[in-house]
Amino acid sequence: MPKLRRRRYSGGRGLLPPIDVQITAGSTGIAGTISSLMFLGDLVQYRIASGALEVIALDRPRPDLSVGQPVRWSVPPERCSH
């Protein structure tokens, strides 16, 4: 079986802008695991490993999120382009 290459979706045409990605520890959204985080002043860049994808999200610092933690991520339908 061929190995899947991890792809990064971090903005650009047809991709997910990181500011639109919402992270929750709840039960709705797509499953993933926080693979890294980087403090950027008022925001934190969260990298989420989700299957063959690496999704980048920007959010305020959240003490409930840490590296290795399972999370769910989503993008509101109104923020998705057709």
URKA-V893030 format. One record per pair of residues at least 4 apart in sequence whose ideal C-beta (glycine too) atoms are under 6 Angstrom apart, sorted by the first residue. I is the first residue (numbers start at 0). J is the second residue. D is the distance in whole Angstrom. If there is no record, write none. Layout:
BEGIN
i=I j=J d=D
i=I j=J d=D
END
This chain:
BEGIN
i=3 j=51 d=4
i=5 j=53 d=5
i=6 j=52 d=6
i=7 j=53 d=5
i=8 j=14 d=5
i=8 j=15 d=5
i=8 j=54 d=6
i=9 j=55 d=4
i=10 j=14 d=6
i=10 j=16 d=5
i=15 j=20 d=6
i=15 j=74 d=6
i=17 j=55 d=4
i=17 j=56 d=5
i=17 j=57 d=4
i=18 j=57 d=5
i=19 j=74 d=5
i=19 j=78 d=4
i=20 j=54 d=6
i=20 j=56 d=4
i=20 j=72 d=6
i=20 j=74 d=6
i=21 j=73 d=5
i=22 j=56 d=5
i=22 j=70 d=5
i=22 j=72 d=5
i=23 j=28 d=6
i=23 j=71 d=5
i=24 j=70 d=6
i=28 j=71 d=3
i=28 j=72 d=5
i=28 j=73 d=4
i=29 j=49 d=6
i=29 j=72 d=6
i=31 j=47 d=4
i=31 j=48 d=6
i=31 j=49 d=3
i=31 j=70 d=6
i=31 j=72 d=6
i=32 j=48 d=5
i=32 j=69 d=5
i=33 j=45 d=6
i=33 j=47 d=6
i=33 j=66 d=5
i=33 j=68 d=5
i=33 j=70 d=6
i=34 j=46 d=5
i=34 j=48 d=4
i=35 j=46 d=5
i=36 j=43 d=5
i=36 j=45 d=5
i=37 j=44 d=5
i=38 j=43 d=6
i=39 j=44 d=6
i=42 j=57 d=5
i=43 j=60 d=5
i=44 j=57 d=6
i=45 j=56 d=5
i=46 j=53 d=6
i=46 j=55 d=6
i=47 j=54 d=5
i=47 j=72 d=5
i=48 j=53 d=6
i=49 j=54 d=6
i=54 j=72 d=6
i=74 j=78 d=5
i=74 j=79 d=6
END
